Amino acid sequence: MDTNTLVAIVIQVITGIIGGQAVGAALKTAALGQLPKILGGAIGGVGGAAILGSLLGGGTVDPAAAAAAAGGLGSALNVQNIVGGAGGGAILTAIIGAVMGAMKK
């Protein structure tokens, strides 16, 4: 596995967890524990970044130019990884919260 690919996945997971935690804090009525917020955020982060990457056309970023701009991190620090990860993590965590809230009733 390429280092840039691994770094991109780590960024997607981290931003997904941040998005999941933000939604979990905003949806106090769902009463989600930490584990569903972390897992939902991480899985949603990777999925959201993949979906956003396919919608934006994937490899439109020149890896050499991105590596120079990001200080050696390659194309990992781009919009699809950060925004897609946070958005995907937030959306999946909100869905999990809604399902768990409906199951409690």
Secondary structure, DSSP 8 states (H G I E B T S, - for coil): --HHHHHHHHHHHHHHHHHHHHHHHH-GGG---HHHHHHHHHHHHHHHHHHHHHHHTSS-S-HHHHHHHTTS-GGGSSHHHHHHHHHHHHHHHHHHHHHHHHHH-
